[in-house]
């Protein structure tokens, strides 16, 4: 007997064209990282030339991964993206561990971080919004952890909930916001490039940066007796610094979570991944060059609060530069939050369809989007804004989500490596499967990504163990959750 078709309310709307899909790719990638992380990278690497090499390496790895994911997307254009790819290449367990980490930290932690970044820069224009303006002062849960509600935290929560609500109203709402703000923030990055190359270029500064282009100086130690001043230290610095550049370029694959809502996904998704990643990486390289045209390298390394773009705009537009940069970053982070919210909820929907997430997340609302999944993601991300860390020595409050993001960078890289290896596995397991698009340069492109990402993982394990091993504990908790789910399902059976 032929099975009945799903009710229309349980079918996604194919409302994302190629342009919309490119906007999701670029919009999810461009957040606040490009405006901030070059400072820390510059301190580790110690020279302008090698800083650009580090960004080029991150770009090459990101584009290589995107080209590989294009084959996945053309082969399995289903809601869930990477969750589905890992499930089909390996097992439901591996896919669940990724989905667990995505929901608990990767997607929601990034939402929290970018939302508070939006609020912080809002505070440049409206000083009432500040992390030091407490509505509820820190309440210590232990010597090192507390919860609080500042006006900046409140602003972050509000923007998450507002964009969760707009996305729950239907794909069209999310698409309009995404397109508008991605175009605006792409224009903002282009404005930085124009300002650096033409309007505020400082000849003597540029000459000084070129003269010391490859010479490391004033770099922070990577370990006792090791820094970028030696050849091996430079190699390690390039790898460890990738945690910043890869974070700034992350979420490039989020559009694949929404594959069921893309028109002609077998053709559009590979093209969107390629166009979006190449465009953003090119802009990132140009922006870093623009910084070096205006600021001495030491000022890139030691920009106040690591806000390199703000320091550059203060030079390019004295007086108004700080406000202009704050507005640009607000636009950038707002669009990034929207893209993350739109995409992530689709992954949890796919998990719920497999019985590996809360059952209500497996249903679409009347607007034919996963409303329950959107609200679960938004509420958890909002909660992650509240916990604070406390440094006993400096008596400074930090944000728990920042620690969590540091912890999962390595875990996320492992899932990426597994997925690319899974592409090779599927070539062997399903040689006759329909693949309208195949990874160009196969098997060299996948091998390049696996080798490069694996080298970064080894460096992080050895030289950043404090921010690596905790990520695996989060994944381990996912294993416990999976066992619990399996027991519960067998009990119901």
Residue pairs with C-beta under 8 A, 6 or more apart in sequence:
8 368
9 364
9 366
9 368
10 363
10 364
11 364
11 368
12 79
12 171
12 260
12 261
12 364
12 368
12 369
13 170
13 171
13 261
13 368
14 260
14 261
14 262
14 263
15 171
15 172
15 175
15 261
15 263
16 24
16 171
16 175
16 255
16 258
16 261
16 262
16 263
16 268
17 262
17 263
17 268
18 263
18 268
18 271
18 272
19 179
20 175
20 178
20 179
21 255
21 262
21 268
21 269
21 271
21 272
21 276
22 272
22 275
22 276
22 279
23 175
23 178
23 179
23 182
23 183
23 276
24 178
24 182
24 254
24 255
24 258
24 272
24 276
24 339
24 342
24 343
25 252
25 254
25 255
25 272
25 273
25 275
25 276
25 277
25 280
26 182
26 186
26 276
26 279
26 280
27 178
27 181
27 182
27 185
27 335
27 336
27 338
27 339
28 251
28 252
28 254
28 255
28 336
28 339
28 340
28 343
29 248
29 249
29 250
29 251
29 252
29 276
29 277
29 280
29 336
30 182
30 185
30 186
30 189
30 280
30 283
30 332
30 335
30 336
31 110
31 114
31 117
31 248
31 332
31 333
31 336
32 114
32 117
32 118
32 121
32 329
32 332
32 333
32 336
33 244
33 247
33 248
33 249
34 189
34 248
34 284
34 287
34 309
35 307
35 308
35 309
35 310
35 325
35 329
35 332
36 306
36 307
36 308
36 309
37 244
37 245
37 247
37 248
37 306
38 51
38 244
38 288
38 291
38 300
38 308
39 300
39 301
39 302
39 303
39 306
39 307
39 308
40 241
40 244
40 306
41 51
41 54
41 55
41 241
41 244
41 245
42 51
42 297
42 300
42 301
43 218
43 219
43 220
43 301
43 302
44 219
44 220
44 222
44 228
44 237
44 240
44 241
45 51
45 54
45 216
45 219
45 228
45 234
45 237
45 238
45 241
46 216
46 217
46 218
46 219
46 227
46 228
46 229
46 234
46 237
47 212
47 213
47 214
47 215
47 216
47 217
47 228
47 297
48 209
48 210
48 212
48 213
48 292
48 297
48 300
49 213
49 214
50 214
50 216
50 228
50 234
50 237
50 238
51 288
51 300
52 285
52 288
52 289
53 238
54 238
54 241
54 242
54 245
55 245
55 284
55 285
55 288
56 285
57 238
57 242
57 245
57 452
58 242
58 245
58 246
58 248
58 249
58 281
59 249
59 281
59 282
59 284
59 285
60 448
60 452
61 242
61 246
61 448
61 449
61 452
61 453
62 246
62 249
62 252
62 277
62 281
63 274
63 277
63 278
63 281
64 445
64 446
64 448
64 449
64 452
65 252
65 253
65 416
65 420
65 449
66 252
66 253
66 273
66 274
66 276
66 277
67 273
67 274
67 439
67 440
67 441
67 445
68 419
68 420
68 423
68 439
68 445
68 446
68 449
69 82
69 85
69 253
69 256
69 273
69 419
70 269
70 270
70 271
70 273
70 274
70 437
70 439
71 270
71 423
71 435
71 437
71 438
71 439
72 85
72 256
72 419
72 423
73 81
73 256
73 259
73 265
73 266
73 269
73 270
73 273
73 437
74 265
74 266
74 267
74 269
74 270
74 435
74 436
74 437
75 426
75 433
75 434
75 435
76 84
76 85
76 88
76 259
77 259
77 260
77 262
77 265
77 266
77 269
78 84
78 259
78 260
78 350
79 257
79 258
79 259
79 260
79 261
79 346
79 349
79 350
80 87
80 257
80 259
80 346
80 347
80 349
80 350
80 351
81 253
81 254
81 255
81 256
81 257
81 258
81 259
81 343
81 346
81 347
81 350
82 98
82 253
82 256
82 257
82 347
82 415
82 419
83 95
83 98
83 99
83 102
83 257
83 347
83 350
83 351
84 95
84 350
85 419
85 422
85 423
86 94
86 95
86 98
86 415
86 418
86 419
86 422
87 94
87 95
87 354
88 422
88 426
89 418
89 419
89 421
89 422
89 423
89 425
89 426
89 429
90 418
90 422
90 425
92 354
92 356
93 479
93 482
94 418
95 351
95 354
95 356
96 351
96 356
96 478
96 481
96 482
96 485
97 415
97 475
97 478
97 479
97 482
98 415
99 347
99 348
99 350
99 351
99 356
99 357
100 475
100 477
100 478
100 481
100 482
101 408
101 411
101 412
101 415
101 474
101 475
101 478
102 344
102 347
102 348
103 344
103 347
103 348
103 357
103 377
103 380
104 380
104 474
104 477
104 478
105 401
105 404
105 405
105 407
105 408
105 474
106 408
106 412
107 340
107 343
107 344
107 347
107 377
107 381
108 344
108 377
108 380
108 381
108 384
109 381
109 384
109 401
109 404
109 405
109 408
110 250
110 251
110 340
110 405
111 160
111 337
111 340
111 341
111 344
111 377
111 378
111 381
111 384
112 156
112 160
112 381
112 382
112 384
112 385
112 399
112 401
113 399
113 401
113 402
113 405
114 333
114 336
114 337
114 340
115 155
115 156
115 157
115 159
115 160
115 333
115 337
115 381
115 385
116 131
116 152
116 153
116 155
116 156
116 385
116 399
116 401
117 329
117 333
118 155
118 156
118 159
118 329
118 330
118 333
118 334
118 337
119 129
119 151
119 152
119 153
119 154
119 155
119 156
119 159
120 129
120 131
120 152
121 326
121 327
121 329
121 330
121 333
122 129
122 152
122 155
122 326
122 330
123 129
123 130
123 151
123 152
124 322
124 323
124 326
125 323
125 326
125 327
125 330
128 151
129 151
129 152
129 155
130 150
130 151
130 152
131 150
131 152
131 153
131 397
132 150
133 150
133 151
133 152
134 148
134 149
134 150
134 151
135 149
135 150
135 151
135 154
136 147
136 148
136 149
137 148
138 146
138 147
138 148
138 388
138 390
138 397
139 146
139 147
139 148
140 146
140 390
141 147
143 390
143 392
144 389
144 390
144 392
145 387
145 388
145 389
145 390
145 400
146 387
146 388
146 389
146 390
146 397
147 386
147 387
147 388
148 386
148 388
148 397
149 386
153 385
153 386
156 382
156 385
157 382
157 385
159 334
159 337
160 337
160 341
160 378
160 381
160 382
160 385
161 378
161 382
163 177
163 334
163 337
163 338
163 341
163 378
164 341
164 374
164 375
164 377
164 378
166 173
166 174
166 177
166 338
167 173
167 174
167 338
167 341
167 342
167 345
167 369
167 374
168 365
168 367
168 369
168 371
168 374
168 375
169 367
170 367
170 368
170 369
171 261
171 367
171 368
171 369
174 338
174 341
174 342
174 369
177 335
177 338
178 335
178 338
178 339
178 342
180 335
181 331
181 332
181 334
181 335
181 338
182 335
182 339
184 331
184 335
185 328
185 331
185 332
185 335
185 336
186 279
186 283
188 328
188 331
188 332
189 283
189 286
189 287
190 283
191 328
192 287
192 290
192 309
192 312
192 313
192 328
193 283
193 286
193 287
193 289
193 290
195 290
195 294
195 312
195 313
195 316
195 317
196 287
196 289
196 290
196 291
196 292
196 293
196 294
196 312
196 316
197 289
197 290
197 293
199 316
200 293
200 294
200 312
200 315
200 316
200 317
201 293
201 294
202 293
202 294
202 315
205 293
205 294
205 295
205 296
206 292
206 293
208 296
208 297
209 292
209 296
209 297
212 297
216 227
216 228
216 229
216 234
218 298
218 301
219 227
219 228
219 229
219 237
220 227
221 227
222 228
222 233
222 236
222 237
222 240
222 463
223 463
226 232
226 233
226 236
226 463
227 233
227 237
228 234
228 237
236 459
236 463
239 455
239 456
239 458
239 459
239 460
240 456
240 459
240 460
240 463
240 464
242 456
243 406
243 409
243 456
243 460
243 464
243 467
245 284
246 409
246 413
246 456
247 405
247 409
248 284
249 277
249 280
249 281
249 284
250 412
251 336
251 339
251 340
251 343
252 273
252 276
252 277
252 280
253 273
254 339
254 340
254 343
254 344
255 262
255 269
255 272
255 273
255 276
255 343
256 269
256 273
257 343
257 344
257 346
257 347
257 350
258 342
258 343
258 346
259 265
259 269
260 346
261 346
262 268
262 269
262 272
266 436
266 437
267 436
267 437
270 437
287 309
290 312
291 300
291 308
291 309
291 312
292 300
294 312
294 315
294 316
295 303
295 308
295 311
295 312
295 315
299 311
300 308
300 311
303 310
303 311
304 310
304 311
307 325
309 325
309 328
309 329
310 321
310 322
310 325
310 326
312 321
312 325
313 321
313 322
313 324
313 325
314 321
314 322
314 325
315 321
317 324
341 374
341 377
341 378
344 377
345 369
345 370
345 373
345 374
345 376
345 377
346 370
346 373
348 357
348 361
348 370
348 373
348 376
348 377
349 361
349 362
349 364
349 370
349 373
351 357
351 361
352 358
352 359
352 360
352 361
352 362
352 373
353 362
355 485
355 489
356 482
356 485
357 373
358 372
358 376
360 372
361 370
361 372
361 373
361 376
363 370
363 372
364 370
364 371
365 371
365 372
384 400
384 401
384 404
385 399
385 401
387 399
387 400
387 401
388 397
388 398
388 399
388 400
389 397
389 398
389 399
389 400
389 402
389 403
390 396
390 397
390 398
391 397
391 398
403 467
403 470
404 474
406 467
407 467
407 468
407 470
407 471
407 473
407 474
408 471
408 474
409 460
409 467
409 471
410 457
410 460
410 461
410 467
410 468
410 471
410 472
411 471
411 472
411 474
411 475
412 471
413 453
413 456
413 457
413 460
414 457
416 449
416 453
417 449
417 450
417 453
417 454
417 457
420 446
420 449
420 450
420 453
421 446
421 450
423 439
423 446
424 443
424 446
426 433
427 442
439 445
439 446
460 467
460 468
461 468
